[in-house]
Amino acid sequence: MLMIGIDTSGKTASAALLDTDTEIFLAQTSLYTLKTHSQVIMPIVKDIVAQAGKEMSDIGAIAVANRPGSYTGLRIGAAAAKAMCFALGTKCAGVSTLKSLACMNIAHKGDICAIMKARGDLVYTCTYKSDGYGLEPLCEEQIITRDELAEYLALKGGETLLCGDGAPDFFTDYRSPKLIIAPPMGRLQNACGVCLGALSEPLIEPDKLEVSYLQKVKAEKDLEDRQKNS
């Protein structure tokens, strides 16, 4: 089966085409862009399918990063995935961005901690155990302070590979012989990781696909503040 993966959860817009039968990526494009993802993601998808010599009608499933990340980015990715699924009559899979980041480094046998920047000193994070082929979450996906994450990793013990856009600063500020930083190609969100993460997720109807932010978006917080002050 041919699967398209989409990631618009951060500053990188990324799409990949995976042959799930052979586990070969036929095409992949990532663009670190200041443009709105809605401007670039569908052209990228169409380009990788064409460059691989395939047709959109050949696609059997769509995988998309659906949590956590940019509020607007996640919605754009989910909307694109739903539109393609409805048009092609296919199912989709929602994949955690944190899981997809860990999948990008799955060859590392040991603990992998995905760290994404949130607001201020907060980070989205989850730690996984990798055997080189599969992942097992060691904790819940959560939004916590960097100090809280540092304490968790110290108490957990053992070496931990750090990945995600929050990894470089965390690695520098909490330097420890037990912390390893992923190479540059394994640090940012990538649709290849979304495809790999989707292999262990159920395929669902597109109308069941939802996004999750792990925290209240600014509009919700502003509304609560107004209600408290009224």
C-alpha positions as a Markdown table, in Angstrom:
| # | Residue | x | y | z |
|---|---|---|---|---|
| 1 | Met | 0.0 | 0.0 | 0.0 |
| 2 | Leu | 1.1 | 3.5 | -0.7 |
| 3 | Met | 0.8 | 5.9 | 2.2 |
| 4 | Ile | 1.2 | 9.7 | 2.1 |
| 5 | Gly | 2.5 | 11.3 | 5.3 |
| 6 | Ile | 2.0 | 15.0 | 6.2 |
| 7 | Asp | 3.5 | 17.1 | 8.9 |
| 8 | Thr | 2.6 | 20.7 | 9.4 |
| 9 | Ser | 2.9 | 20.8 | 13.2 |
| 10 | Gly | 5.8 | 23.2 | 13.3 |
| 11 | Lys | 7.8 | 25.5 | 11.0 |
| 12 | Thr | 8.7 | 22.6 | 8.7 |
| 13 | Ala | 6.1 | 21.6 | 6.0 |
| 14 | Ser | 6.8 | 18.0 | 5.1 |
| 15 | Ala | 5.3 | 15.3 | 3.0 |
| 16 | Ala | 6.5 | 11.7 | 2.3 |
| 17 | Leu | 5.4 | 8.7 | 0.2 |
| 18 | Leu | 5.9 | 5.3 | 1.8 |
| 19 | Asp | 5.4 | 1.9 | 0.2 |
| 20 | Thr | 4.3 | 0.0 | 3.3 |
| 21 | Asp | 4.8 | -3.4 | 1.7 |
| 22 | Thr | 8.5 | -2.9 | 1.1 |
| 23 | Glu | 9.1 | -0.2 | 3.8 |
| 24 | Ile | 10.8 | 2.0 | 1.2 |
| 25 | Phe | 10.2 | 5.7 | 1.0 |
| 26 | Leu | 9.7 | 6.6 | -2.6 |
| 27 | Ala | 9.8 | 10.3 | -2.1 |
| 28 | Gln | 10.1 | 12.9 | 0.7 |
| 29 | Thr | 10.3 | 16.7 | 0.8 |
| 30 | Ser | 10.7 | 19.0 | 3.8 |
| 31 | Leu | 10.6 | 22.8 | 3.6 |
| 32 | Tyr | 11.5 | 25.0 | 6.5 |
| 33 | Thr | 9.4 | 27.9 | 5.6 |
| 34 | Leu | 7.9 | 31.2 | 6.8 |
| 35 | Lys | 5.0 | 30.8 | 4.4 |
| 36 | Thr | 1.6 | 29.5 | 5.6 |
| 37 | His | 1.5 | 25.8 | 5.4 |
| 38 | Ser | -1.7 | 26.0 | 3.5 |
| 39 | Gln | 0.3 | 27.6 | 0.6 |
| 40 | Val | 2.9 | 24.9 | 0.3 |
| 41 | Ile | 1.7 | 21.5 | 1.6 |
| 42 | Met | -0.6 | 20.4 | -1.3 |
| 43 | Pro | 1.9 | 21.4 | -4.0 |
| 44 | Ile | 4.6 | 19.4 | -2.1 |
| 45 | Val | 2.3 | 16.4 | -1.9 |
| 46 | Lys | 1.4 | 16.5 | -5.6 |
| 47 | Asp | 5.1 | 16.9 | -6.5 |
| 48 | Ile | 6.4 | 13.9 | -4.5 |
| 49 | Val | 3.6 | 11.7 | -6.0 |
| 50 | Ala | 4.4 | 12.8 | -9.5 |
| 51 | Gln | 8.2 | 12.5 | -9.0 |
| 52 | Ala | 7.7 | 8.9 | -7.8 |
| 53 | Gly | 5.8 | 8.2 | -11.0 |
| 54 | Lys | 2.6 | 7.5 | -9.2 |
| 55 | Glu | -1.0 | 8.9 | -9.4 |
| 56 | Met | -3.1 | 10.2 | -6.5 |
| 57 | Ser | -5.5 | 7.4 | -7.3 |
| 58 | Asp | -2.7 | 4.9 | -6.2 |
| 59 | Ile | -2.7 | 6.2 | -2.7 |
| 60 | Gly | -4.1 | 3.8 | -0.1 |
| 61 | Ala | -4.0 | 5.9 | 3.1 |
| 62 | Ile | -3.0 | 9.3 | 4.5 |
| 63 | Ala | -1.1 | 9.8 | 7.7 |
| 64 | Val | -0.9 | 13.2 | 9.4 |
| 65 | Ala | 0.6 | 14.7 | 12.6 |
| 66 | Asn | -2.4 | 15.6 | 14.7 |
| 67 | Arg | -0.8 | 16.5 | 18.1 |
| 68 | Pro | 0.8 | 18.5 | 19.6 |
| 69 | Gly | 2.1 | 21.6 | 17.8 |
| 70 | Ser | 1.1 | 24.8 | 16.2 |
| 71 | Tyr | -2.7 | 25.3 | 16.5 |
| 72 | Thr | -2.9 | 26.6 | 12.9 |
| 73 | Gly | -0.4 | 24.1 | 11.5 |
| 74 | Leu | -2.2 | 21.1 | 12.9 |
| 75 | Arg | -5.6 | 22.3 | 11.6 |
| 76 | Ile | -4.1 | 22.8 | 8.1 |
| 77 | Gly | -2.5 | 19.4 | 8.1 |
| 78 | Ala | -5.7 | 17.7 | 9.3 |
| 79 | Ala | -7.8 | 19.6 | 6.8 |
| 80 | Ala | -5.5 | 18.6 | 3.9 |
| 81 | Ala | -5.6 | 14.9 | 5.0 |
| 82 | Lys | -9.3 | 14.9 | 5.3 |
| 83 | Ala | -9.8 | 16.5 | 1.9 |
| 84 | Met | -7.6 | 14.0 | 0.2 |
| 85 | Cys | -9.2 | 11.0 | 2.0 |
| 86 | Phe | -12.7 | 12.1 | 1.0 |
| 87 | Ala | -11.6 | 12.7 | -2.6 |
| 88 | Leu | -9.8 | 9.4 | -2.9 |
| 89 | Gly | -12.1 | 7.3 | -0.7 |
| 90 | Thr | -9.3 | 6.3 | 1.6 |
| 91 | Lys | -8.8 | 6.2 | 5.4 |
| 92 | Cys | -6.3 | 8.1 | 7.5 |
| 93 | Ala | -4.3 | 7.9 | 10.7 |
| 94 | Gly | -3.5 | 10.6 | 13.2 |
| 95 | Val | 0.0 | 10.4 | 14.6 |
| 96 | Ser | 1.5 | 12.1 | 17.6 |
| 97 | Thr | 4.2 | 14.6 | 16.6 |
| 98 | Leu | 6.2 | 13.4 | 19.6 |
| 99 | Lys | 5.9 | 9.8 | 18.4 |
| 100 | Ser | 6.9 | 10.7 | 14.9 |
| 101 | Leu | 10.0 | 12.5 | 16.2 |
| 102 | Ala | 11.0 | 9.4 | 18.1 |
| 103 | Cys | 10.4 | 7.3 | 15.0 |
| 104 | Met | 12.9 | 9.5 | 13.1 |
| 105 | Asn | 15.5 | 8.2 | 15.6 |
| 106 | Ile | 14.2 | 4.6 | 16.1 |
| 107 | Ala | 17.5 | 3.0 | 15.1 |
| 108 | His | 18.8 | 4.2 | 18.5 |
| 109 | Lys | 18.4 | 1.3 | 20.9 |
| 110 | Gly | 17.5 | 2.9 | 24.2 |
| 111 | Asp | 15.5 | 5.8 | 25.6 |
| 112 | Ile | 14.4 | 8.6 | 23.2 |
| 113 | Cys | 12.9 | 11.8 | 24.6 |
| 114 | Ala | 11.0 | 14.0 | 22.1 |
| 115 | Ile | 11.0 | 17.7 | 23.2 |
| 116 | Met | 8.9 | 20.4 | 21.4 |
| 117 | Lys | 8.9 | 24.0 | 22.4 |
| 118 | Ala | 5.6 | 25.3 | 23.8 |
| 119 | Arg | 5.1 | 28.7 | 25.5 |
| 120 | Gly | 7.8 | 30.3 | 27.7 |
| 121 | Asp | 9.6 | 27.6 | 29.6 |
| 122 | Leu | 7.1 | 24.9 | 28.8 |
| 123 | Val | 7.7 | 22.0 | 26.5 |
| 124 | Tyr | 5.7 | 19.2 | 25.0 |
| 125 | Thr | 7.4 | 15.9 | 25.7 |
| 126 | Cys | 7.2 | 12.2 | 25.8 |
| 127 | Thr | 9.9 | 9.5 | 26.4 |
| 128 | Tyr | 10.0 | 6.2 | 24.5 |
| 129 | Lys | 12.0 | 3.0 | 24.8 |
| 130 | Ser | 13.3 | 1.8 | 21.4 |
| 131 | Asp | 14.5 | -1.6 | 20.5 |
| 132 | Gly | 15.6 | -0.5 | 17.1 |
| 133 | Tyr | 12.4 | -1.5 | 15.4 |
| 134 | Gly | 9.5 | -0.4 | 17.6 |
| 135 | Leu | 8.7 | 2.1 | 20.4 |
| 136 | Glu | 7.2 | 1.8 | 23.8 |
| 137 | Pro | 6.1 | 5.0 | 25.6 |
| 138 | Leu | 7.5 | 5.3 | 29.1 |
| 139 | Cys | 5.2 | 8.1 | 30.1 |
| 140 | Glu | 2.2 | 10.1 | 29.0 |
| 141 | Glu | 2.4 | 12.9 | 26.4 |
| 142 | Gln | 2.5 | 16.0 | 28.5 |
| 143 | Ile | 3.3 | 19.7 | 28.7 |
| 144 | Ile | 5.7 | 20.5 | 31.6 |
| 145 | Thr | 8.5 | 22.9 | 32.4 |
| 146 | Arg | 12.0 | 22.2 | 31.3 |
| 147 | Asp | 13.1 | 21.9 | 35.0 |
| 148 | Glu | 10.4 | 19.2 | 35.5 |
| 149 | Leu | 11.6 | 17.3 | 32.4 |
| 150 | Ala | 15.2 | 17.5 | 33.6 |
| 151 | Glu | 14.2 | 16.1 | 37.0 |
| 152 | Tyr | 12.3 | 13.3 | 35.3 |
| 153 | Leu | 15.2 | 12.3 | 33.1 |
| 154 | Ala | 17.7 | 12.5 | 36.0 |
| 155 | Leu | 15.5 | 10.2 | 38.2 |
| 156 | Lys | 14.8 | 7.8 | 35.3 |
| 157 | Gly | 18.5 | 7.2 | 34.9 |
| 158 | Gly | 20.3 | 5.8 | 31.9 |
| 159 | Glu | 21.2 | 7.5 | 28.7 |
| 160 | Thr | 18.5 | 9.4 | 26.8 |
| 161 | Leu | 18.6 | 10.6 | 23.2 |
| 162 | Leu | 17.0 | 14.0 | 22.8 |
| 163 | Cys | 15.1 | 15.1 | 19.6 |
| 164 | Gly | 12.7 | 17.8 | 18.6 |
| 165 | Asp | 13.1 | 21.6 | 18.2 |
| 166 | Gly | 13.4 | 22.0 | 22.0 |
| 167 | Ala | 16.2 | 19.5 | 22.2 |
| 168 | Pro | 19.3 | 21.7 | 21.3 |
| 169 | Asp | 18.6 | 24.3 | 24.0 |
| 170 | Phe | 17.7 | 21.6 | 26.6 |
| 171 | Phe | 20.9 | 19.7 | 25.8 |
| 172 | Thr | 23.0 | 22.9 | 26.3 |
| 173 | Asp | 21.2 | 24.2 | 29.4 |
| 174 | Tyr | 21.0 | 20.8 | 31.2 |
| 175 | Arg | 24.2 | 19.3 | 30.0 |
| 176 | Ser | 24.8 | 15.8 | 31.3 |
| 177 | Pro | 26.8 | 12.7 | 30.3 |
| 178 | Lys | 23.5 | 10.8 | 30.2 |
| 179 | Leu | 22.0 | 13.1 | 27.5 |
| 180 | Ile | 22.7 | 12.6 | 23.8 |
| 181 | Ile | 21.5 | 15.0 | 21.1 |
| 182 | Ala | 20.1 | 13.6 | 17.9 |
| 183 | Pro | 21.9 | 14.6 | 14.7 |
| 184 | Pro | 20.3 | 17.6 | 12.8 |
| 185 | Met | 18.4 | 15.4 | 10.4 |
| 186 | Gly | 16.6 | 13.7 | 13.3 |
| 187 | Arg | 15.7 | 16.8 | 15.3 |
| 188 | Leu | 12.9 | 18.4 | 13.4 |
| 189 | Gln | 9.4 | 17.1 | 12.5 |
| 190 | Asn | 9.4 | 15.1 | 9.3 |
| 191 | Ala | 6.7 | 13.3 | 7.4 |
| 192 | Cys | 8.8 | 10.2 | 7.2 |
| 193 | Gly | 8.4 | 9.9 | 11.0 |
| 194 | Val | 4.7 | 10.4 | 10.6 |
| 195 | Cys | 4.5 | 7.5 | 8.1 |
| 196 | Leu | 6.5 | 5.2 | 10.4 |
| 197 | Gly | 4.4 | 6.2 | 13.4 |
| 198 | Ala | 1.2 | 5.4 | 11.4 |
| 199 | Leu | 2.3 | 1.8 | 10.9 |
| 200 | Ser | 1.2 | 1.1 | 14.5 |
| 201 | Glu | -1.9 | 3.3 | 14.4 |
| 202 | Pro | -5.4 | 2.2 | 13.3 |
| 203 | Leu | -6.7 | 3.6 | 10.1 |
| 204 | Ile | -9.9 | 5.6 | 10.6 |
| 205 | Glu | -12.5 | 7.3 | 8.6 |
| 206 | Pro | -11.5 | 10.9 | 7.8 |
| 207 | Asp | -14.5 | 12.4 | 9.7 |
| 208 | Lys | -13.1 | 10.8 | 12.9 |
| 209 | Leu | -9.8 | 12.5 | 12.6 |
| 210 | Glu | -9.3 | 15.1 | 15.3 |
| 211 | Val | -6.4 | 17.3 | 16.5 |
| 212 | Ser | -5.2 | 17.7 | 20.1 |
| 213 | Tyr | -3.0 | 20.5 | 21.5 |
| 214 | Leu | -2.2 | 19.2 | 25.1 |
| 215 | Gln | -3.0 | 22.7 | 26.3 |
| 216 | Lys | -5.7 | 25.3 | 25.8 |
| 217 | Val | -5.1 | 27.5 | 22.8 |
| 218 | Lys | -4.8 | 31.3 | 23.3 |
| 219 | Ala | -8.4 | 32.0 | 22.3 |
| 220 | Glu | -9.7 | 29.7 | 24.9 |
| 221 | Lys | -7.5 | 31.2 | 27.6 |
| 222 | Asp | -8.5 | 34.7 | 26.6 |
| 223 | Leu | -12.2 | 33.7 | 26.8 |
| 224 | Glu | -11.7 | 32.2 | 30.3 |
| 225 | Asp | -9.9 | 35.4 | 31.5 |
| 226 | Arg | -12.8 | 37.6 | 30.2 |
| 227 | Gln | -15.4 | 35.4 | 31.9 |
| 228 | Lys | -13.5 | 35.5 | 35.2 |
| 229 | Asn | -13.2 | 39.3 | 35.0 |
| 230 | Ser | -16.8 | 39.9 | 34.0 |
